[in-house]
Amino acid sequence: MHGGYGAPQQAPPVPPHQNKMQMQPITNQPMRSDALVQRNKNQGALGNLKIACCSVLSCIFWPCTISTVVNIVQEYERAVILRNGIMKGRAAGPGLFYIIPGVDIINKIDLRERAVDIQPQEVLTKDSVSLRVDAVVYYEIFDPTVMILGVEDARVATIQTVATNLRSSFSNYSLSDVLEKQYEIQQMILKLVDIATDPWGIRVTRVEIKDLRLPFDIQRSMAAEAESSREASAKIIAAEGERDASAALSEAAEIMSSAPAALQLRYLQTLAQISTENPSTILYPIPMSLKPGFKIWLYFFGAERSEERSP
């Protein structure tokens, strides 16, 4: 006998596609504010009774409750009010608002952009080089209702999301790519973090890498490599200068050999320069054409002096 009173009834098997559809709502993504407003309109009889009682009491004891009844929401803020634990409506503000003590809970959310410093992270590149990365993230809250109901601490959640994506993103790049493509890495981290925080009503606007610290041995090797590169460049420049100077001197020699007057002019310029630099030195320029006669004169002059000295 099936389906008797005392026999436990077994639930019919659930098809796989229906089971998947039933599991879909169980996610960490909260409903948007419009859907929440439509869902939470009805307070129930007990809730309405509590609202009425608290309203009467707040009117009776208004001198004592005036400080809690009146709330001011600034221009850069929005107020999310929970009445009996149920969201009253969309985020309100700015302006002056009245709440019922004991029934309403007001949450003021700052909509201004915030800058949060990320604690330095130890990351590992694709070529197994350990780096220490210091970054900063800028974010803002664009849906206060979803943020209140979707995440406990928006600041901590955003920081942890950025730190996780920071480590995973650097593992896809080698050390040389990290040094050359920092802007590309920042944009990739920004895109991943913005997708992760969007269900919380948080918009990440910027992710910037402030500092990138390399190990000491890698810094030393990179400095030695840079110094060697500078020395090689200096030698190449010096060699090119010598080559150009040699070509210019060769051309000048050809010109002077074809024009004796130019050679004599250069000779006179050299004499003037030497006399200017060393004024104590006296030079007697002798033309090369007089060199044979000068040698004969020296020969005879030297012979006469030697005869006078002999006894």
GULUMDO-814521 format. One record per residue (C-alpha): residue number from 0; x, y, z; residue in one letter. Coordinates in steps of 0.05 Angstrom, whole numbers, plus 5000, padded with zeros to 4 digits. Layout:
N
+-----+------+------+------+--------+
! num !    u !    v !    w ! residu !
+-----+------+------+------+--------+
! NUM !    X !    Y !    Z !      A !
...
+-----+------+------+------+--------+
***
This chain:
311
+-----+------+------+------+--------+
! num !    u !    v !    w ! residu !
+-----+------+------+------+--------+
!   0 ! 5000 ! 5000 ! 5000 !      M !
!   1 ! 5032 ! 5064 ! 4977 !      H !
!   2 ! 5019 ! 5133 ! 5005 !      G !
!   3 ! 4990 ! 5108 ! 5071 !      G !
!   4 ! 4980 ! 5152 ! 5131 !      Y !
!   5 ! 5039 ! 5124 ! 5171 !      G !
!   6 ! 5086 ! 5114 ! 5113 !      A !
!   7 ! 5135 ! 5171 ! 5098 !      P !
!   8 ! 5122 ! 5203 ! 5031 !      Q !
!   9 ! 5182 ! 5210 ! 4985 !      Q !
!  10 ! 5190 ! 5273 ! 4945 !      A !
!  11 ! 5193 ! 5263 ! 4870 !      P !
!  12 ! 5262 ! 5269 ! 4839 !      P !
!  13 ! 5280 ! 5338 ! 4815 !      V !
!  14 ! 5305 ! 5344 ! 4743 !      P !
!  15 ! 5376 ! 5369 ! 4735 !      P !
!  16 ! 5355 ! 5433 ! 4700 !      H !
!  17 ! 5304 ! 5450 ! 4754 !      Q !
!  18 ! 5356 ! 5436 ! 4808 !      N !
!  19 ! 5404 ! 5484 ! 4774 !      K !
!  20 ! 5351 ! 5538 ! 4771 !      M !
!  21 ! 5335 ! 5529 ! 4844 !      Q !
!  22 ! 5408 ! 5536 ! 4863 !      M !
!  23 ! 5418 ! 5600 ! 4823 !      Q !
!  24 ! 5388 ! 5648 ! 4875 !      P !
!  25 ! 5437 ! 5623 ! 4928 !      I !
!  26 ! 5494 ! 5669 ! 4909 !      T !
!  27 ! 5531 ! 5727 ! 4940 !      N !
!  28 ! 5500 ! 5777 ! 4893 !      Q !
!  29 ! 5446 ! 5818 ! 4927 !      P !
!  30 ! 5383 ! 5841 ! 4892 !      M !
!  31 ! 5383 ! 5911 ! 4863 !      R !
!  32 ! 5349 ! 5967 ! 4902 !      S !
!  33 ! 5287 ! 5969 ! 4857 !      D !
!  34 ! 5273 ! 5896 ! 4867 !      A !
!  35 ! 5284 ! 5902 ! 4942 !      L !
!  36 ! 5235 ! 5960 ! 4947 !      V !
!  37 ! 5180 ! 5920 ! 4912 !      Q !
!  38 ! 5192 ! 5860 ! 4956 !      R !
!  39 ! 5193 ! 5896 ! 5023 !      N !
!  40 ! 5130 ! 5939 ! 5019 !      K !
!  41 ! 5087 ! 5897 ! 5066 !      N !
!  42 ! 5105 ! 5904 ! 5140 !      Q !
!  43 ! 5051 ! 5858 ! 5167 !      G !
!  44 ! 5000 ! 5869 ! 5222 !      A !
!  45 ! 5049 ! 5861 ! 5279 !      L !
!  46 ! 5098 ! 5908 ! 5246 !      G !
!  47 ! 5045 ! 5961 ! 5236 !      N !
!  48 ! 5024 ! 5955 ! 5309 !      L !
!  49 ! 5095 ! 5965 ! 5332 !      K !
!  50 ! 5101 ! 6026 ! 5287 !      I !
!  51 ! 5038 ! 6056 ! 5315 !      A !
!  52 ! 5059 ! 6045 ! 5388 !      C !
!  53 ! 5129 ! 6073 ! 5378 !      C !
!  54 ! 5100 ! 6134 ! 5341 !      S !
!  55 ! 5053 ! 6149 ! 5399 !      V !
!  56 ! 5109 ! 6141 ! 5450 !      L !
!  57 ! 5156 ! 6186 ! 5411 !      S !
!  58 ! 5102 ! 6240 ! 5408 !      C !
!  59 ! 5090 ! 6235 ! 5483 !      I !
!  60 ! 5163 ! 6238 ! 5502 !      F !
!  61 ! 5184 ! 6284 ! 5445 !      W !
!  62 ! 5230 ! 6328 ! 5488 !      P !
!  63 ! 5272 ! 6266 ! 5501 !      C !
!  64 ! 5268 ! 6234 ! 5433 !      T !
!  65 ! 5276 ! 6295 ! 5389 !      I !
!  66 ! 5351 ! 6283 ! 5381 !      S !
!  67 ! 5339 ! 6213 ! 5354 !      T !
!  68 ! 5278 ! 6229 ! 5312 !      V !
!  69 ! 5309 ! 6284 ! 5270 !      V !
!  70 ! 5367 ! 6264 ! 5225 !      N !
!  71 ! 5405 ! 6307 ! 5175 !      I !
!  72 ! 5435 ! 6274 ! 5113 !      V !
!  73 ! 5490 ! 6314 ! 5080 !      Q !
!  74 ! 5496 ! 6329 ! 5005 !      E !
!  75 ! 5549 ! 6276 ! 4995 !      Y !
!  76 ! 5510 ! 6223 ! 5035 !      E !
!  77 ! 5450 ! 6178 ! 5025 !      R !
!  78 ! 5407 ! 6146 ! 5080 !      A !
!  79 ! 5384 ! 6074 ! 5078 !      V !
!  80 ! 5328 ! 6064 ! 5129 !      I !
!  81 ! 5308 ! 5995 ! 5156 !      L !
!  82 ! 5240 ! 5993 ! 5188 !      R !
!  83 ! 5229 ! 5932 ! 5232 !      N !
!  84 ! 5289 ! 5901 ! 5197 !      G !
!  85 ! 5258 ! 5912 ! 5128 !      I !
!  86 ! 5284 ! 5964 ! 5080 !      M !
!  87 ! 5236 ! 6023 ! 5079 !      K !
!  88 ! 5250 ! 6046 ! 5008 !      G !
!  89 ! 5305 ! 6071 ! 4963 !      R !
!  90 ! 5364 ! 6108 ! 4991 !      A !
!  91 ! 5341 ! 6178 ! 5011 !      A !
!  92 ! 5376 ! 6244 ! 5017 !      G !
!  93 ! 5402 ! 6295 ! 5022 !      P !
!  94 ! 5361 ! 6335 ! 5072 !      G !
!  95 ! 5323 ! 6329 ! 5137 !      L !
!  96 ! 5290 ! 6262 ! 5156 !      F !
!  97 ! 5246 ! 6237 ! 5212 !      Y !
!  98 ! 5251 ! 6167 ! 5238 !      I !
!  99 ! 5212 ! 6128 ! 5291 !      I !
! 100 ! 5255 ! 6108 ! 5350 !      P !
! 101 ! 5254 ! 6034 ! 5365 !      G !
! 102 ! 5229 ! 6018 ! 5295 !      V !
! 103 ! 5274 ! 6052 ! 5244 !      D !
! 104 ! 5349 ! 6042 ! 5237 !      I !
! 105 ! 5384 ! 6094 ! 5193 !      I !
! 106 ! 5449 ! 6079 ! 5156 !      N !
! 107 ! 5485 ! 6139 ! 5126 !      K !
! 108 ! 5529 ! 6121 ! 5067 !      I !
! 109 ! 5584 ! 6168 ! 5042 !      D !
! 110 ! 5583 ! 6171 ! 4965 !      L !
! 111 ! 5650 ! 6207 ! 4957 !      R !
! 112 ! 5708 ! 6174 ! 4924 !      E !
! 113 ! 5757 ! 6142 ! 4973 !      R !
! 114 ! 5831 ! 6125 ! 4967 !      A !
! 115 ! 5855 ! 6064 ! 5004 !      V !
! 116 ! 5927 ! 6044 ! 5010 !      D !
! 117 ! 5938 ! 5969 ! 4998 !      I !
! 118 ! 5987 ! 5935 ! 5044 !      Q !
! 119 ! 6051 ! 5916 ! 5006 !      P !
! 120 ! 6041 ! 5849 ! 4973 !      Q !
! 121 ! 6094 ! 5796 ! 4958 !      E !
! 122 ! 6081 ! 5773 ! 4887 !      V !
! 123 ! 6115 ! 5722 ! 4842 !      L !
! 124 ! 6125 ! 5736 ! 4768 !      T !
! 125 ! 6120 ! 5687 ! 4711 !      K !
! 126 ! 6195 ! 5675 ! 4712 !      D !
! 127 ! 6195 ! 5662 ! 4788 !      S !
! 128 ! 6221 ! 5729 ! 4811 !      V !
! 129 ! 6195 ! 5754 ! 4878 !      S !
! 130 ! 6171 ! 5826 ! 4879 !      L !
! 131 ! 6142 ! 5872 ! 4933 !      R !
! 132 ! 6085 ! 5913 ! 4904 !      V !
! 133 ! 6055 ! 5974 ! 4938 !      D !
! 134 ! 5989 ! 5997 ! 4907 !      A !
! 135 ! 5930 ! 6044 ! 4921 !      V !
! 136 ! 5857 ! 6035 ! 4900 !      V !
! 137 ! 5804 ! 6089 ! 4889 !      Y !
! 138 ! 5731 ! 6068 ! 4896 !      Y !
! 139 ! 5662 ! 6097 ! 4906 !      E !
! 140 ! 5593 ! 6071 ! 4926 !      I !
! 141 ! 5542 ! 6079 ! 4871 !      F !
! 142 ! 5484 ! 6038 ! 4902 !      D !
! 143 ! 5480 ! 6048 ! 4978 !      P !
! 144 ! 5421 ! 5999 ! 4986 !      T !
! 145 ! 5457 ! 5942 ! 4952 !      V !
! 146 ! 5521 ! 5957 ! 4991 !      M !
! 147 ! 5485 ! 5955 ! 5058 !      I !
! 148 ! 5451 ! 5889 ! 5043 !      L !
! 149 ! 5506 ! 5857 ! 5003 !      G !
! 150 ! 5572 ! 5866 ! 5041 !      V !
! 151 ! 5588 ! 5876 ! 5114 !      E !
! 152 ! 5650 ! 5920 ! 5106 !      D !
! 153 ! 5658 ! 5952 ! 5038 !      A !
! 154 ! 5728 ! 5977 ! 5052 !      R !
! 155 ! 5756 ! 5911 ! 5075 !      V !
! 156 ! 5722 ! 5873 ! 5019 !      A !
! 157 ! 5750 ! 5920 ! 4967 !      T !
! 158 ! 5821 ! 5916 ! 4996 !      I !
! 159 ! 5820 ! 5840 ! 4997 !      Q !
! 160 ! 5794 ! 5836 ! 4926 !      T !
! 161 ! 5848 ! 5883 ! 4901 !      V !
! 162 ! 5903 ! 5845 ! 4938 !      A !
! 163 ! 5880 ! 5778 ! 4910 !      T !
! 164 ! 5876 ! 5803 ! 4838 !      N !
! 165 ! 5943 ! 5838 ! 4847 !      L !
! 166 ! 5978 ! 5773 ! 4863 !      R !
! 167 ! 5943 ! 5733 ! 4808 !      S !
! 168 ! 5955 ! 5787 ! 4755 !      S !
! 169 ! 6030 ! 5793 ! 4766 !      F !
! 170 ! 6038 ! 5717 ! 4758 !      S !
! 171 ! 6020 ! 5725 ! 4684 !      N !
! 172 ! 6079 ! 5771 ! 4668 !      Y !
! 173 ! 6154 ! 5763 ! 4668 !      S !
! 174 ! 6200 ! 5812 ! 4703 !      L !
! 175 ! 6216 ! 5850 ! 4640 !      S !
! 176 ! 6142 ! 5855 ! 4622 !      D !
! 177 ! 6126 ! 5880 ! 4692 !      V !
! 178 ! 6177 ! 5936 ! 4686 !      L !
! 179 ! 6153 ! 5956 ! 4616 !      E !
! 180 ! 6077 ! 5945 ! 4621 !      K !
! 181 ! 6056 ! 5973 ! 4688 !      Q !
! 182 ! 5998 ! 6012 ! 4658 !      Y !
! 183 ! 5972 ! 5950 ! 4623 !      E !
! 184 ! 5975 ! 5911 ! 4689 !      I !
! 185 ! 5939 ! 5967 ! 4725 !      Q !
! 186 ! 5882 ! 5967 ! 4674 !      Q !
! 187 ! 5875 ! 5891 ! 4678 !      M !
! 188 ! 5871 ! 5893 ! 4754 !      I !
! 189 ! 5821 ! 5950 ! 4751 !      L !
! 190 ! 5776 ! 5911 ! 4704 !      K !
! 191 ! 5777 ! 5847 ! 4747 !      L !
! 192 ! 5765 ! 5884 ! 4812 !      V !
! 193 ! 5708 ! 5926 ! 4783 !      D !
! 194 ! 5673 ! 5863 ! 4759 !      I !
! 195 ! 5680 ! 5831 ! 4828 !      A !
! 196 ! 5655 ! 5892 ! 4868 !      T !
! 197 ! 5597 ! 5912 ! 4822 !      D !
! 198 ! 5548 ! 5864 ! 4856 !      P !
! 199 ! 5563 ! 5900 ! 4922 !      W !
! 200 ! 5544 ! 5969 ! 4894 !      G !
! 201 ! 5618 ! 5990 ! 4893 !      I !
! 202 ! 5652 ! 6020 ! 4833 !      R !
! 203 ! 5728 ! 6017 ! 4830 !      V !
! 204 ! 5753 ! 6077 ! 4790 !      T !
! 205 ! 5829 ! 6070 ! 4793 !      R !
! 206 ! 5883 ! 6021 ! 4814 !      V !
! 207 ! 5953 ! 6050 ! 4815 !      E !
! 208 ! 6020 ! 6017 ! 4830 !      I !
! 209 ! 6059 ! 6064 ! 4875 !      K !
! 210 ! 6123 ! 6025 ! 4885 !      D !
! 211 ! 6155 ! 5963 ! 4857 !      L !
! 212 ! 6214 ! 5935 ! 4897 !      R !
! 213 ! 6262 ! 5885 ! 4868 !      L !
! 214 ! 6307 ! 5837 ! 4908 !      P !
! 215 ! 6376 ! 5866 ! 4923 !      F !
! 216 ! 6415 ! 5817 ! 4880 !      D !
! 217 ! 6371 ! 5833 ! 4820 !      I !
! 218 ! 6379 ! 5907 ! 4832 !      Q !
! 219 ! 6455 ! 5898 ! 4834 !      R !
! 220 ! 6456 ! 5857 ! 4770 !      S !
! 221 ! 6411 ! 5907 ! 4734 !      M !
! 222 ! 6456 ! 5964 ! 4757 !      A !
! 223 ! 6518 ! 5927 ! 4731 !      A !
! 224 ! 6483 ! 5913 ! 4665 !      E !
! 225 ! 6463 ! 5986 ! 4658 !      A !
! 226 ! 6535 ! 6009 ! 4674 !      E !
! 227 ! 6563 ! 5961 ! 4622 !      S !
! 228 ! 6514 ! 5986 ! 4571 !      S !
! 229 ! 6534 ! 6059 ! 4586 !      R !
! 230 ! 6608 ! 6042 ! 4580 !      E !
! 231 ! 6596 ! 6006 ! 4513 !      A !
! 232 ! 6557 ! 6066 ! 4487 !      S !
! 233 ! 6613 ! 6113 ! 4509 !      A !
! 234 ! 6665 ! 6071 ! 4473 !      K !
! 235 ! 6624 ! 6069 ! 4410 !      I !
! 236 ! 6615 ! 6145 ! 4412 !      I !
! 237 ! 6690 ! 6155 ! 4423 !      A !
! 238 ! 6707 ! 6108 ! 4366 !      A !
! 239 ! 6660 ! 6144 ! 4320 !      E !
! 240 ! 6691 ! 6210 ! 4340 !      G !
! 241 ! 6761 ! 6184 ! 4325 !      E !
! 242 ! 6738 ! 6158 ! 4258 !      R !
! 243 ! 6708 ! 6225 ! 4240 !      D !
! 244 ! 6770 ! 6262 ! 4264 !      A !
! 245 ! 6816 ! 6217 ! 4224 !      S !
! 246 ! 6775 ! 6228 ! 4162 !      A !
! 247 ! 6777 ! 6304 ! 4173 !      A !
! 248 ! 6853 ! 6303 ! 4185 !      L !
! 249 ! 6864 ! 6261 ! 4123 !      S !
! 250 ! 6823 ! 6309 ! 4082 !      E !
! 251 ! 6861 ! 6369 ! 4112 !      A !
! 252 ! 6928 ! 6336 ! 4096 !      A !
! 253 ! 6908 ! 6326 ! 4024 !      E !
! 254 ! 6887 ! 6399 ! 4018 !      I !
! 255 ! 6951 ! 6424 ! 4050 !      M !
! 256 ! 6995 ! 6379 ! 4007 !      S !
! 257 ! 6963 ! 6409 ! 3945 !      S !
! 258 ! 6969 ! 6481 ! 3971 !      A !
! 259 ! 7037 ! 6498 ! 4003 !      P !
! 260 ! 7011 ! 6566 ! 4024 !      A !
! 261 ! 6959 ! 6533 ! 4068 !      A !
! 262 ! 7014 ! 6491 ! 4101 !      L !
! 263 ! 7056 ! 6553 ! 4115 !      Q !
! 264 ! 6995 ! 6588 ! 4144 !      L !
! 265 ! 6983 ! 6529 ! 4190 !      R !
! 266 ! 7056 ! 6531 ! 4209 !      Y !
! 267 ! 7051 ! 6604 ! 4229 !      L !
! 268 ! 6987 ! 6591 ! 4269 !      Q !
! 269 ! 7022 ! 6536 ! 4307 !      T !
! 270 ! 7081 ! 6582 ! 4324 !      L !
! 271 ! 7033 ! 6636 ! 4349 !      A !
! 272 ! 6997 ! 6586 ! 4392 !      Q !
! 273 ! 7061 ! 6559 ! 4423 !      I !
! 274 ! 7087 ! 6629 ! 4438 !      S !
! 275 ! 7021 ! 6645 ! 4472 !      T !
! 276 ! 7020 ! 6583 ! 4515 !      E !
! 277 ! 7095 ! 6584 ! 4533 !      N !
! 278 ! 7120 ! 6656 ! 4533 !      P !
! 279 ! 7189 ! 6636 ! 4561 !      S !
! 280 ! 7203 ! 6592 ! 4500 !      T !
! 281 ! 7237 ! 6627 ! 4441 !      I !
! 282 ! 7230 ! 6594 ! 4373 !      L !
! 283 ! 7271 ! 6609 ! 4310 !      Y !
! 284 ! 7235 ! 6585 ! 4250 !      P !
! 285 ! 7283 ! 6560 ! 4196 !      I !
! 286 ! 7257 ! 6544 ! 4127 !      P !
! 287 ! 7271 ! 6473 ! 4102 !      M !
! 288 ! 7306 ! 6501 ! 4041 !      S !
! 289 ! 7362 ! 6528 ! 4085 !      L !
! 290 ! 7374 ! 6463 ! 4121 !      K !
! 291 ! 7434 ! 6439 ! 4078 !      P !
! 292 ! 7471 ! 6506 ! 4084 !      G !
! 293 ! 7456 ! 6508 ! 4158 !      F !
! 294 ! 7488 ! 6440 ! 4167 !      K !
! 295 ! 7552 ! 6464 ! 4129 !      I !
! 296 ! 7555 ! 6526 ! 4172 !      W !
! 297 ! 7549 ! 6485 ! 4235 !      L !
! 298 ! 7604 ! 6439 ! 4211 !      Y !
! 299 ! 7655 ! 6495 ! 4198 !      F !
! 300 ! 7635 ! 6534 ! 4260 !      F !
! 301 ! 7644 ! 6472 ! 4302 !      G !
! 302 ! 7712 ! 6458 ! 4269 !      A !
! 303 ! 7739 ! 6528 ! 4284 !      E !
! 304 ! 7718 ! 6524 ! 4357 !      R !
! 305 ! 7752 ! 6458 ! 4364 !      S !
! 306 ! 7818 ! 6486 ! 4336 !      E !
! 307 ! 7816 ! 6544 ! 4385 !      E !
! 308 ! 7807 ! 6497 ! 4443 !      R !
! 309 ! 7865 ! 6451 ! 4422 !      S !
! 310 ! 7935 ! 6469 ! 4454 !      P !
+-----+------+------+------+--------+
***
